[in-house]
Amino acid sequence: MTTMQEKTVLVTGGAGGIGTAICQRVAESGASVILTYHNSKQSAETLLASLPGTGHLALQTRVDETPTVQELAERV
């Protein structure tokens, strides 16, 4: 995979399944990961702790609710 040093990747639904695999791969490539989760805070925190590198962030977000999406946009 191409190096992604100094890049930030936003992964919605990053705390489970395919999202987790995506987070792992992009972090291994050098990117900082911002992942969103709905209910699985523990899974998100566990994933963050396992990712190589620094600057990773997990945010609880419901993409079907405008206020939480606005908060995500402000944080990113």
C-alpha positions as a Python dict, from the first residue, in 0.01 Angstrom:
ca = {
    (1, 'M'): (0, 0, 0),
    (2, 'T'): (116, 352, -74),
    (3, 'T'): (251, 554, 216),
    (4, 'M'): (-2, 789, 365),
    (5, 'Q'): (230, 989, 592),
    (6, 'E'): (83, 1324, 698),
    (7, 'K'): (-265, 1224, 576),
    (8, 'T'): (-583, 1194, 780),
    (9, 'V'): (-850, 940, 689),
    (10, 'L'): (-1211, 956, 811),
    (11, 'V'): (-1374, 613, 840),
    (12, 'T'): (-1745, 609, 921),
    (13, 'G'): (-1845, 291, 1101),
    (14, 'G'): (-1481, 232, 1182),
    (15, 'A'): (-1539, 36, 1502),
    (16, 'G'): (-1661, -284, 1342),
    (17, 'G'): (-1616, -525, 1055),
    (18, 'I'): (-1484, -377, 733),
    (19, 'G'): (-1437, -36, 898),
    (20, 'T'): (-1196, -185, 1149),
    (21, 'A'): (-991, -346, 873),
    (22, 'I'): (-978, -16, 683),
    (23, 'C'): (-863, 169, 995),
    (24, 'Q'): (-587, -85, 1054),
    (25, 'R'): (-460, -71, 696),
    (26, 'V'): (-450, 306, 665),
    (27, 'A'): (-283, 342, 1007),
    (28, 'E'): (-21, 87, 899),
    (29, 'S'): (40, 308, 595),
    (30, 'G'): (116, 604, 818),
    (31, 'A'): (-214, 794, 818),
    (32, 'S'): (-392, 933, 1121),
    (33, 'V'): (-737, 779, 1158),
    (34, 'I'): (-1057, 949, 1263),
    (35, 'L'): (-1325, 687, 1305),
    (36, 'T'): (-1690, 719, 1387),
    (37, 'Y'): (-1900, 473, 1581),
    (38, 'H'): (-2263, 455, 1684),
    (39, 'N'): (-2288, 240, 1998),
    (40, 'S'): (-1961, 51, 2025),
    (41, 'K'): (-1747, 290, 2232),
    (42, 'Q'): (-1548, 4, 2388),
    (43, 'S'): (-1470, -144, 2046),
    (44, 'A'): (-1364, 198, 1918),
    (45, 'E'): (-1135, 257, 2216),
    (46, 'T'): (-983, -90, 2183),
    (47, 'L'): (-920, -33, 1814),
    (48, 'L'): (-759, 308, 1877),
    (49, 'A'): (-523, 153, 2131),
    (50, 'S'): (-416, -111, 1879),
    (51, 'L'): (-346, 123, 1587),
    (52, 'P'): (17, 205, 1509),
    (53, 'G'): (114, 570, 1501),
    (54, 'T'): (-43, 870, 1669),
    (55, 'G'): (-313, 1127, 1617),
    (56, 'H'): (-603, 882, 1596),
    (57, 'L'): (-949, 982, 1718),
    (58, 'A'): (-1286, 810, 1770),
    (59, 'L'): (-1608, 1009, 1772),
    (60, 'Q'): (-1958, 887, 1844),
    (61, 'T'): (-2162, 1001, 1545),
    (62, 'R'): (-2501, 921, 1399),
    (63, 'V'): (-2480, 1006, 1031),
    (64, 'D'): (-2860, 1029, 1018),
    (65, 'E'): (-2867, 1312, 1275),
    (66, 'T'): (-2760, 1655, 1154),
    (67, 'P'): (-2629, 1785, 1491),
    (68, 'T'): (-2383, 1497, 1533),
    (69, 'V'): (-2264, 1531, 1173),
    (70, 'Q'): (-2210, 1904, 1229),
    (71, 'E'): (-2011, 1828, 1543),
    (72, 'L'): (-1800, 1580, 1346),
    (73, 'A'): (-1731, 1841, 1078),
    (74, 'E'): (-1623, 2093, 1341),
    (75, 'R'): (-1388, 1845, 1509),
    (76, 'V'): (-1232, 1732, 1183),
}
